[in-house]
Amino acid sequence: MLEAVERLFREAAPEADYASLRYVRGRNEQVAVRQNIVEPVSTSEDVGAMITVVDGGGLGYAGTCDLTRAGLKRAADKALEWAHRTAGKSVLDFTRVHPRSPKGEYTSRPAKPWDSVSLGDKIALLQEVCEQLKADDRIVDWDARLWHTELETLLLTSDGGRVYQRFHFLVPNMTATANEGTETQTRSFGGIGCARQGGLEVLDDLGFHEAAPRISSEALQLLAAPDCPTGKMEVLLAPDQMILQIHESIGHPLELDRILGDERNYAGTSFVTLDMFGAYRYGTELLNVTFDPTRPNQLATYAFDDDGTPAKKEYIIRNGILLRPLGGAISQARAGIPGVANSRAAGWNRPPIDRMANLNLEPGESTFDEMVRGIERGIAMETNCSWSIDDSRNKFQFGCEWGRMIEDGELKGVVRKPNYRGVSATFWRSLKQVGDAAGLQVLGTPFCGKGEPNQSIRVGHASPACVFGNVDVFGGA
């Protein structure tokens, strides 16, 4: 298929300043057991290509699932037509934007490939997990599931560029919901954050096999726990909550197309402005955030973005100072400032736009015990369950599944419904401690939405636990 697509693109590519073809083939399989009953196995496959044409300064694109010569020719003609229509009317001259002749390959290499274990054995594993989750009559709903994706992409350019990339992703999850009287509580395996690139070894790395008894027990403990107290106090956020904090109050505000106004009518704008880069204090000196699509096995690791820009690690925030935005080649040209290789598309029928990839908080020097000992009164929170943030990605309110009181430097009893609120522009300046490398967890989500039409894309986040001071905490919501 790849050889045929490459040959046909070379034949169908129009006479223009620049043209590219981005071929995408994705295959998904989902296996789930709920309440000890096997759900129908879901499989899907999607194949298509998008042709982009730049001519006379204008840009046009057209997608097609017809990969014959005639189908690619129709898409190329349509893309050329749109390039001519936008020439002289675009926000910039696109002839100087796209990287020239990108060449390279990337392949994720699962240690335990998805197909190395039979479907029957995968179902048996999930059935065993479900039996462990149903540890008490008060557990009224429980499930375990695995979602595997194999993705293959090929980027071809009219000036001889060729980038081939192949990915394997695994998203495991389990939940237990407990009920007693009028109270219902749910505990999950990392919420939507336990996802990595790789095969079935991801289950070992994330501790999936051993997690069910703990998940079930904690759901039951939440039934009898008091609500989280309200007031200003310190919070210790676990890595599976830190990834949501990074995602919403650093990642989205720093997307350069959002800063330039492109997302304003749909996903909102940003409190960040172009003049902040290089000088603005985003957080304390402990805050070091990197864009790193090179970290092995993280969910959004790749060698090239979907425009063909080579990917490399870049500091976005260093020692608390904001350095560069999350903007691909087009946004960089518009803004006149350097960005990163993050022009990404959700599929063959979507154009690349500025997206987070692997956005990580670099570890500090504090152990978990040291962080707890340093808190006189506070809450340790785990696993996001709710989030709300305003149109400028500034004022936010987040809730977690699990909380523990911290008093006089010791972890105390469980509290339920722990929530906190803050303002992105000032919240990171309350960062007091950053966990060390031993406590760093590599996590991610496959559900980051943005763009019109909407694109849901994979984003990786790695972070240790962190302590924030003087946070507005409340419970019972």
C-alpha positions, 0 to 999 in steps of 0.5 A: 500500500505504501509503495502504491501511495507513494508512486500515485502521489508522485504522479498526481502531485500538481505543478505548484510551489509545494505539495505534500501527501499525509497518509494515515492508517489506524487500527483500533481494538477495544476489549472490555468486561463489565460486571463480569460480563464480556462486552462485544469486542470493538475493532475498527480500521480507518485509512485515508490521505490528505493532500496539501498544496501551496502555490502563489502564497496560498494554501489549500488541502483536501482529504480522501479515502479513495487512494486510487490515482483518480481519487488522489488526483481529485484531492490534489486538484481541490487542494490546488483550487483552494490554494489559488483561492487563498493566495493574496488573502492569507495571514502569511505567504505559505511558500516560506513555511513548510520544512523542505525535504524532510526524511526519516523514520520512527517506530515504537517497539513494544516489548510485548506486542498486542497480538502476542497474547490471544484475545481469550487471554486478554478477556481472561485477564479482564475477568480476573480483574473484575472479580477482584473489583467486586470485593463487596456487595456495596460495589454496584458497578465495576469494569476493566478494559483495554484499548489498543491502537496501531497507527501508521503514517507516511508524509511525502513532499513534492521536493523529495521528502519522505517521513514514515512513522509507526506507533502502538498505543495502549490505554488500560483502565478499571473502575469500581463504584460503591454505593451505600444509602444516598452516597455513591463514590467511584475510584478509577485506575488513574482516571483518563491518565494511564496511557502510554506508547507500547504493548502489553508491557505497559500493564506491568509498568503501570501496575495494572495487574495489582491495582484492583484490590486497592481500587475497590478498597478505596471506593469503599473507604470513600463511602464512610469518609467525611467531605474534604474541609474548606479553606486556604491550605497547602495541597499535595497533588499526585502525578495523576492530578498534576498531568491535568494541572499541566495540561489545562493551565500550562499546555492550552494557554501556551498553544500559539494558534490560540494566543494568535486568536484562531481558537477564540470562537470555539475553544477559547483564547489565552491569558498569555500574550506574545510579549510575555515570552522570554521575560514572564514569571510563570511560576517559582524557580522550581517550575521547569516544563519541557516539550519532549516528543523524544521520551521513549514510550510516552504517549505522544513520542514521535520523530517528526510532526505532521508538517515534517518538522524534526522533533526535539526537546525544548524548555518551555518554562525554565526556572519559572520563566516562560521561554517559548510557546507551543507553536508549529511552523505556520504559527511561528512564521505568523508570530515571528518567534520560535516554537516547537515541532507540534503541528499535529492532526487527529487523522487523515481528514484533519489538517495539522494544528498546534497541539501539545505532545509530551509536555512534562514537568521536570523532577525536583529534589524532594521525596514524597515523605519530605513533602508530607513532612513539610505540610502543617495542614493540607490535603493530598489529592489523587486522580482527577474527576472533574475540571472547569476552566474559563475561556482564557485558560486562566480561572480554574476549578478541579476536583479529585477522586481521592483525598488524604488529610495532612496534619503536622507533617503526617498523612491522616484520614481519607476525605472525599470530594476534594476540590481546589480552585485557582488562577493559572497566572498566579497558581504556579507561583505558589509551587513550593516543592517538586518531587524527585525523579523516583516519584515521576510518573509517565502518563497521558490522555488520548482525549485532548479536544481542540479545533474546528472540526474537532480533533481528539488527539493523544497527549503525554504528560510526565510529572512527579507530585508537587506541593502548592501553598495557600490554595483555595480548597473546598469539598462536598461538591 
